[in-house]
Amino acid sequence: MMKGWLLWMLLSRLTGSPVFSALGVFGLLWLLDRTTVGILPRPLRALGRWRRASALQRALHTNPHDRRARYELADLWVGWGRYAAAVDVLKPNLEAGDDDVATLFLLGVAYLGAGDKARGELLLAEATKLDPDHQMGAIELERGRFRLKRGDFKGAIEALQRLREARPGTVEGRVLLARALDRDGRDGEGALMREEAWKEYVAAPSFQRRRERLWAWRARPSRPLAYGAALVVALVLCGSLLSRLAPSESDYYLEDGSYASDDPGGE
């Protein structure tokens, strides 16, 4: 953070525009994030989803029986972690007879996120009966994630092991399984699972690596630390270069102490 501040100060001095310099620093950090861990939000995508959520809310205000709008809005809210709101908006669909696997799965995840273990697990069990391989093991992934979160490590291990069978190339599933194994006292197996997750990431096609990059870094935290060290070195070098290029205050004064005008004619 200090190096970013230093770079901003030097760019401001060189360009004369603090706003432009700040945009340049943020742009550099965003570019580095896109090519490394990918944790910064994508503003355009976030804006598009926010606008879509607003449109869906307006549609439901006009027509509360629009079950498609309810499902889509609940899906967005689950993605944002607004689980209780997702339950409220999607529950009327189930009461109206929508008992398809997609609705049961999404509502089950919403209940689990809202802290209602019993209803959440029940709905996921019903979804499993309809389609055990829904979205290539998505049901087992959510089971494992929430069981791990609430301390049911053995249950999480069972679910995440089934996920590995349904989705052999999953990096996220392996990292979560490693955490569950660690917390269940099986540290050695957890370490092997993290190594397996990294190997799967390295062997995966580029589109999958982009999607699971953050989970790969969690499997091997030394990698983002190495990138962070490289970033610090790069910022130090840039700062050193810019400090040499930027004129000092003494460059603006003549030997007699008068200020040097930018106009050679002195006009």
Protein Blocks (a to p, Z undefined) as FASTA:
>chain_A
ZZmmmmmmmmmmmnopaklmmmmmmmmmmmmmmmmnopaccfklmmmmmmmmmmmmmmmm
mmmmlmklmmmmmmmmmmnopamlmmmmmmmmmmnopacfklmmmmmmmmmmnopaklmm
mmmmmmmmmommggghllmmmmmmmmmmnopamlmmmmmmmmmmmmmmlmklmmmmmmmm
mmnopamlmmmmmmmmmmmmmmpcfklmmmmmmmmmmmmmmlmmmmmmmmmmmmmmmmmm
mmmmpccfklmpcfkopacdfblnlZZ
